[in-house]
Amino acid sequence: IPSAAELPETKLSEILEKNLAAELKEQGISCAPVIVRVVSNIETSSKIEEIGSAVSAQKDSKASKNQKEFPYRSKCILAFQRVQGHEICFFAMYVQEYGSDCPEPNTNRVYISYLDSVRYFESSPEGQRTFVYHSILINYLGYAKELGYQWGHIWVSPPKMGDDYIFYAHPEAMLSKRMGLLKLKEWYEKMLDVAKAKKIIFDFQDMLEEYKDIDSAADIPIFSGDHWAASITSKIVELNKSNQEAAKKKKEKVSERKTESSTKAGGGSGSAAAAAGASAAAGSSGAKGGAGGGVMSADAQEEALVNQIQEEMRSMRNHFIVVTLTEQKKGHKPGVIVDPVPLMSNEFVDTRSAFLEKCQMCAPPLPALAAPAAPRASTHPPTRPGP
């Protein structure tokens, strides 16, 4: 079986591996060499049709037929170390890279899609796992910045009990000591503080601070499998549903008023004029009612959607971090990003779910005398990184 060192090297893997080795040496940490490799780099895309079109469809009927596509490259990065004679994969990270050819608002952004580890890294002194993970993350952000990416995004949420992100089998001690949300956020912030001190990144903040002045839901980057892809879509569906119900009620109300006016007015030419006057009054009244809480215009619906999103961002402030890789200067035009990593595909690791399912399928059976374990859920959690 070929060793991890025999897997093809790329510019990214060289940067991550060499910088980690240098930093371990600088800190006086001795260990068996860590091999870092990019094992998958595929072109794919996420398609969004609800956000950019559902609200604006009222302004332009053609808009509802449009579908916005965000092309990106998905990379799988693995780290290996030889432990007690066995080569162990102890760290895995999936990233999404939206380049200069991707439409706004996703242009020039990287997204830490998934991050997982198993506690098998060995060193002297012990307890240096976080140092290794932070080094890989910091140097990845530095690599992205050098290529021309301007922002990085992290969804902070630890796995729930019984859930796995990438690795199927975690050591028991690790399962019983998983980080909570605030602890995990602190873990990421410590990493980003180091990156900022080294001037690898410019700054970082939560999503509410980053998007407090937006005018449209279309200004929020949407990543494949991200929380907001589902949340915003759900909000738009609810708004459209309530708007349609309000329009239906308004129509029924106007119809009722017309019927009542015709009945009271009686017959003859005078009755027609009376009915017409009543109908006009009903229409005017309905229009006023719509402005006050009935049928919403497209602009009002957009404003309501933005308010709902910002309220959710406020309640989930600890779940999202936006990293500003480079200082945003007025008039500065970013260059074209060229990925130096060649495209490569491998059915085992192209997606996190494929890797996890392969691990589940190949897991050894439980010992005959052991108590049967509770079955694992077949569904996978949404995209949430966690160490």
N, C-alpha and C positions, 0 to 999 in steps of 0.2 A: 504494500500500500504506500503510495507516495506520501511524503511528509508535507506539512503545511508550507515549509520553506520552498517546496517545489511548485507550489501554485504560482501562477503568473503574477509578477509585480507590476504595479502601476505607479504613476507619479503620486497619487494620493496615498497609497499604502506605504510607499517609501518615506513620505513626509511623516506620517503617523508613527511608523515603526522607529525611524531614526531619532525623531524628537523625543519619543518616549524613552528610548535607551539612554539618550544623553541626559534627560531629566532624572532618571533613576540613578545614574552614576553621580550626577551633581548632588543629589540628596543622600548619597552614601547607602543606597539600597541595593543589595546584591540579590540576584535571582537568575534562574534559568532564562535564556532569551525569550522575549515575547515576539511572536510572529504576527504581523497584521496584514490582512489581505482583503482586497475588494473582490468578492466572489460572484457578484452579479451587478450588471449595469444595463438596465433595459429602458427603452423609450416607451412611454405610455401617456395617457392623458385622463383628465377628469372632465366630464361634461356637465355644465350647469344650465338649465333652461328656465328654472323657476325665478331665480333672484333677479336677473337682468330683464326679464320679460313679463313676469306675472303682474307686477305693479304697473309697469308702463304700458301694458296691453290696453288699458283704458284710454290712453292717449293716442296710441297707434295700433290698430288692429293687426298690422303686420308684425309687430314686435313679438307677439305671442308665438310666432312660428320660428323665431330665432333661437339658436342654441349656442351658448358660448363654450368654447373648448379651451382648456388649459393644459398644454403639453408639458411634460416634465420627465426627468430621468430619475428612476428609482434605483438606489444603490444599496447593496447589502455588504456590510463591513464586519469581518470576524477577527477575533484575536485568539491566539493559541499559545499554550505553554506546555512543555513536557514535564509531567508530574509523576513521580514514582514509576518511570519507565513508559508512561502512556501519554500520548499527545492529546491534550484536552482543549476543547473550544470553550472558553470561559466568559466570553463577552461577544455580544452581537448588537448591531445597530442598523436600522433601516432609515434612510433619508430620502426626501423628495427634493429635487432641485429644479426650480422653475426659472429658466434662463431669460436672456434678453429678448428671445423670440416669443416669449409667452405674453399674452395680453394682460393689461392692467385689470385688477390690482395685484395680480400674482407675480408680475415682472420682477426678476432679480431677487427672488426669495428662496431660502432653503427651509425645510421643515423637518425637524427631528421626529420622524414618524413613530418609530418604536425603538426602545432600548431595553436590553435585558442582560442578566449575568447569572453565573453560578459561582459560588464562593470556593473555587478550587485554585485560584492564583496563590502561589507560594513565594515568599521572599524572606529576607533577613535584613532588618527586623520584620516581624510579622505585622499584619494589619495595614497593608499598603494598597488594598484594593481600590479604595476611593481615589487615591493618588493616580493610579493607572487609568481608571475610568475618566477622571477629570482631564488628564493629559490628552486622551484620545478626543474628547469633546472639544477642548480648547483648540487643539491643533486642527481639528476639522473646521471649526469656525474661522480660524486663521487662513486655512486653505481656501475656503469659500470667499472670504474677503479679498484675497489676492486675485482670485479669478474675476472679481467684479460684482459678486452678489452684495446686496446692500442691507438685507434684513434676514434674521433667523427667527424661527418660531418654535416654541416648545409648549406642548400641552402637558401640564403637570397633574398627574393623577395616578396613584399607586394601584396595582391590581387588587381586585377583591379576592377574598378567600376562595380558593378553588380555581381561580383563573390563572392562565399562563399567557404571556405575551409572545415569547419566541421559543424559549427552552421549555420542554415538557417536564423534565425531572429536575427539581431543585433540592438541594440538601435540606433535611428536616429542620436543622437549626435556622436555616434561612427563611423557611416558611413561617416559623413561629415568631420571627423578629422583623417582619416586613414593616417598612416605614409607613407612617400615616401621611396625609396630604401636606400638612404644615411642615413636617420634618423633611419630606421630599422636596418641597419648594425651597427650603433652607439649603438643602444639598445642592440644588441647581444654582441658587444665588451665590453660594460660596465659590462654585466653579466660575461663574460669571464675574465675580469680584476679582478673582485672580486674572481672568482674561482682560478685564478692564485695566487693572494695574499694570499689566504687560503691554497695554495699548493694542491688544489684538482685536478688541471690540471697542466701539465708541461709548455705548451706554445700553441699558436695558430697563424695561418698565412693564407694567401689566397692560392688558388690552384696553381697559377702560381709559387709562391715561393716554394711550396711543390713539384711540379712535373716539375721543370725547367730542370732537368738532366735526364729525362726518355729517354729510347732508343726505346720504343715500346708503342703503344696505349694500349696494353694488360696490362701495368703497372698501368693503371688508374682504381680505384675501380668503379664499375657500380652498382648502387642501383635500386631497383624496382621503376619505375616511375620517375627516376632521369632525369635531363636535358641531361646528357651525353649519356644515353642509346639511345636516339633518335638522338642526334647530331652526335655522332661518327659513328653510323650506316649509317646515311645519307651521311657523308663524304666518307665512304668506297664505298658506292654505286656509288657516283659521280666519284671517282678515278677509280674504275673498269670500269665504262662506258666509260670514256675518254681513258683509256688504250685499251679497246676493239675497240674503234673507230680508235685509232692510229694504232693498229695492222691491221685493215681492210684496212686503207689507204695505209699502207706500202705494204701489199700483192697486192693491186691493182696497185701500182706504179711499183713493181717488174714485175708483169704480163705484164704491158704496155711496159716496157723496153725489155722484152723477145720478144714480138711481133714485136717491131720496129727493133730489131737486126736481127731477122729472115728474115724480109722483105728486109732490106738493103743488107744482105749477099748473097742473091740469093740461087741457088741450089748447089748440089755437096758436096763432102766430106769436102771441105774447108769451106763451109757455116756452117756445123755442128760445126766445131771447133770455128768458129767466134761467132756463137750463144752461145756456151758454155762459151766462154770467156766473152761475154757481160753479160750473166746471172750471172756469178761469180762476175763481177764488180758491177752489180746492187745489188746483195746480200750484198756485202761489203759496198756499199754506204748506203743501207737501214739500216744496223747494226749501222753504224756511226750516221746516222740521228736519230735512236731510242735513242741512248745514249744522244743526245743533246736536246731532247724534244719530241721524238716520243714515242715508246713503252717503258714503264718503267719496270725495273726488280722488283722483290718482295721487295728487300732491298730498292730500290729507292722509291717505292710506300709507304713503311713503313715510310721512312724518311719524305716524303711529307705529310703523314697523321699526324705524330707527329708535324710537323711545323704548320699545319693548326689548330690542337687542341690547341697548345700553343698560337697561335695568337688569337684564340677565348677566351682563358683564360685571355689573356692580356686585351682584350676589355670588359671582364666581371669580372674584378678583384673584384668588390664590391658585386658580387652575391654569392660567395662561401667562406666558412670558414672551414679550416681543423684544428681540435683540437688534439694536441698531449697529450694524457692522462698521459702517463708515458715516462720518459726519455729513449731514445733508446740507449742501451749499446751494444757494440760489444760482440758477444759470448753468449748473454743472450737468453735463449730459454723460450718462454712463456708457461705457464702450460695449462692444459685442462680446459676450461670454462664449468661449470655446472650451468644451469639456476635454481635458487631456486624457481622460480614462476611456479606453476603447469600449465599445458596446460588447457585452458578454451576457449570455443567458444560460441558466442552469435550472432545470425543473425542480431541484431540491430546495433552492434558496431564492428564486425570483420573487416570491412573496412570503411574507411572514406566516400566513396561514398554511401555505404549502409545506414550509419547513416544520411548523408545529405538528401538522397532521402526519408527516413522515415519521417524526419522533414518536408520536402516539402509536402509530402502527408498529413500529419496531421496538417498542418498550418491552422488556422481558416480563413474562408472566409472574404473578405473585407466587411466593412459596406456598406449597400445598397446605401447610399448617397455619398459615397466616389468616387472620380475620379478613373477610372480603372488604375491599375499600368501596366507598361510595362512588357511584359512576360519575365521571366528569361530564360537564355540560358539553354538548357538541357545538354550541354556538361560541363565537369568539367575542371578546370585549371590543369596544370601539378603540380607535387609535389613541393610546395614552402611554407615553414613555415612562419608564420607571427603572431605577437601578436594582 
